[in-house]
Amino acid sequence: MSDVSFTRFWARVTACHVVTYFVFGVLAYYLFDYAAVFASETLSCYMRPTTSKWIALGPSLQVFRGLIFALALWPFRHVFLEGQHGWLKLWGLLVGLSILSTAGAAPASIEGLIYTQPHWLDQIKGLREVLAQTAAFSYLVVAWHRKPRRAWGYVMGIAMVLIVLMSVAGALAGPR
């Protein structure tokens, strides 16, 4: 398989992250009633209300996270882009380092379970969205590299631009 330039890798990683982040975020918002969860006694001191302009702006700011992911993953790209079961390797890396073993006490991480007050069951509930999103992200990044069709770029690029524009529009909309 041919190697990919950093610019193309960054664009693909960012598009896959923004699109999956948005899709799974919207699904979780409705399926798990995030408006009520974020307003609960447990999370209201930790999470902004879902009516916050920052929540609306969140999906567009994921472009910066896409760049961070691309920079961090670039030296290891051959392991998951070309190796057998590549998407599982990438997903395992994300689950291990970004979800379960964070440096801070994020909910459902080992540190979060030890050092924060919310009940462990309440913390674990958030894993449904995060595990599904990172699995989809990992699969899409590897699939796009292994079958680099022009349609990928159009569909993912247009989806990412629309998500960013909707996110910014939501943040600029009337008072909240």
C-alpha positions as CSV (number, residue, x, y, z in Angstrom):
1,M,0.0,0.0,0.0
2,S,1.2,3.5,-0.8
3,D,2.1,5.9,2.0
4,V,-0.1,8.9,2.4
5,S,1.1,12.5,2.9
6,F,0.7,14.1,6.3
7,T,-1.8,16.6,4.9
8,R,-4.0,13.9,3.5
9,F,-3.7,11.9,6.7
10,W,-4.6,14.9,8.8
11,A,-7.6,15.7,6.6
12,R,-8.9,12.2,6.8
13,V,-8.4,11.8,10.5
14,T,-10.0,15.2,11.1
15,A,-13.0,14.5,8.9
16,C,-13.6,11.1,10.4
17,H,-13.3,12.5,13.9
18,V,-15.6,15.5,13.3
19,V,-18.3,13.4,11.5
20,T,-18.3,10.5,14.0
21,Y,-18.1,12.9,17.0
22,F,-21.2,14.8,15.7
23,V,-23.2,11.7,14.7
24,F,-22.7,9.8,17.9
25,G,-23.1,13.0,20.0
26,V,-26.5,13.7,18.5
27,L,-27.5,10.1,18.9
28,A,-26.4,10.1,22.5
29,Y,-28.1,13.4,23.2
30,Y,-31.5,12.1,22.2
31,L,-31.1,8.4,23.2
32,F,-29.6,9.1,26.7
33,D,-31.4,12.4,27.4
34,Y,-28.2,14.5,27.8
35,A,-30.2,17.6,28.6
36,A,-31.4,16.0,31.8
37,V,-28.2,14.2,32.5
38,F,-26.1,17.4,32.2
39,A,-28.5,19.2,34.4
40,S,-28.5,16.5,37.1
41,E,-27.1,17.1,40.5
42,T,-24.2,14.8,39.7
43,L,-23.0,16.6,36.5
44,S,-24.3,20.1,36.7
45,C,-21.2,21.3,38.5
46,Y,-19.0,19.6,35.9
47,M,-20.7,20.0,32.6
48,R,-22.1,23.1,30.8
49,P,-25.8,23.0,30.2
50,T,-26.8,21.7,26.7
51,T,-28.2,25.2,26.0
52,S,-24.7,26.7,26.2
53,K,-23.2,28.3,23.1
54,W,-20.0,26.3,23.9
55,I,-22.0,23.1,23.5
56,A,-23.2,24.3,20.1
57,L,-19.7,25.3,19.1
58,G,-18.2,22.0,20.3
59,P,-18.5,20.1,17.0
60,S,-16.7,22.8,15.0
61,L,-13.9,22.9,17.6
62,Q,-13.2,19.2,17.0
63,V,-11.2,20.2,14.0
64,F,-8.4,21.1,16.4
65,R,-8.7,17.7,18.1
66,G,-8.5,16.1,14.7
67,L,-5.1,17.9,14.2
68,I,-3.9,16.7,17.6
69,F,-5.0,13.1,16.8
70,A,-3.2,13.3,13.4
71,L,0.0,14.6,15.0
72,A,-0.1,11.9,17.7
73,L,-1.0,9.0,15.3
74,W,1.3,9.9,12.4
75,P,4.4,8.1,13.6
76,F,2.4,4.9,14.2
77,R,0.2,5.0,11.1
78,H,1.8,2.0,9.4
79,V,0.8,-0.2,12.4
80,F,-2.9,0.4,12.0
81,L,-3.2,1.5,8.4
82,E,-1.4,-1.4,6.9
83,G,-1.3,-4.1,9.6
84,Q,-3.9,-6.8,10.0
85,H,-6.9,-5.8,12.1
86,G,-5.7,-2.2,11.8
87,W,-8.9,-0.6,12.9
88,L,-9.0,-2.8,16.1
89,K,-5.4,-1.8,16.8
90,L,-6.3,1.9,16.4
91,W,-9.4,1.5,18.5
92,G,-7.5,-0.3,21.2
93,L,-4.9,2.5,21.3
94,L,-7.7,5.1,21.7
95,V,-9.6,3.1,24.3
96,G,-6.4,2.4,26.3
97,L,-4.8,5.8,26.2
98,S,-7.7,8.3,25.6
99,I,-10.6,6.7,27.5
100,L,-9.5,4.4,30.2
101,S,-6.1,5.7,31.1
102,T,-6.4,9.5,30.8
103,A,-3.9,11.6,32.6
104,G,-6.7,13.4,34.4
105,A,-9.8,12.2,36.3
106,A,-12.1,12.0,33.3
107,P,-15.4,10.2,33.9
108,A,-15.2,6.4,33.5
109,S,-11.4,6.5,33.3
110,I,-9.4,4.7,36.0
111,E,-8.5,8.0,37.5
112,G,-12.1,9.2,37.3
113,L,-13.4,6.0,39.0
114,I,-10.8,6.5,41.8
115,Y,-10.8,10.2,42.4
116,T,-14.2,11.6,41.5
117,Q,-17.5,11.4,43.4
118,P,-20.1,10.3,40.9
119,H,-21.2,6.7,41.3
120,W,-19.2,4.3,39.0
121,L,-22.4,3.2,37.3
122,D,-23.2,6.8,36.4
123,Q,-19.7,7.2,35.0
124,I,-19.8,3.9,33.0
125,K,-23.0,5.1,31.2
126,G,-21.0,7.6,29.3
127,L,-18.8,4.9,27.8
128,R,-21.6,3.8,25.4
129,E,-21.2,6.9,23.3
130,V,-17.4,7.2,23.6
131,L,-16.7,3.5,22.7
132,A,-19.1,3.6,19.8
133,Q,-17.7,6.8,18.4
134,T,-14.1,5.8,18.7
135,A,-14.8,2.4,17.1
136,A,-16.6,4.1,14.2
137,F,-13.7,6.6,13.9
138,S,-11.1,3.9,13.9
139,Y,-13.0,1.8,11.3
140,L,-13.5,4.8,9.0
141,V,-9.9,6.0,9.1
142,V,-8.5,2.6,8.2
143,A,-11.2,1.9,5.6
144,W,-10.6,5.2,3.9
145,H,-6.9,4.5,3.6
146,R,-7.4,0.9,2.4
147,K,-10.0,1.9,-0.2
148,P,-9.2,5.5,-1.1
149,R,-12.1,6.3,-3.4
150,R,-12.8,9.9,-4.4
151,A,-16.3,9.6,-3.0
152,W,-14.8,9.3,0.5
153,G,-13.3,12.8,0.2
154,Y,-16.5,14.3,-1.2
155,V,-18.9,12.7,1.3
156,M,-16.7,13.2,4.4
157,G,-15.5,16.6,3.4
158,I,-19.0,17.9,2.7
159,A,-20.3,16.4,5.9
160,M,-17.5,18.0,7.9
161,V,-18.1,21.4,6.4
162,L,-21.8,21.2,7.0
163,I,-21.2,20.1,10.6
164,V,-18.8,23.0,11.2
165,L,-21.2,25.5,9.6
166,M,-24.2,24.2,11.6
167,S,-22.1,24.3,14.8
168,V,-21.0,27.9,14.3
169,A,-24.5,28.9,13.3
170,G,-25.9,27.3,16.4
171,A,-23.3,29.2,18.6
172,L,-24.1,32.5,16.8
173,A,-27.9,32.0,17.1
174,G,-29.9,34.1,19.4
175,P,-29.4,34.3,23.2
176,R,-29.4,31.1,25.2
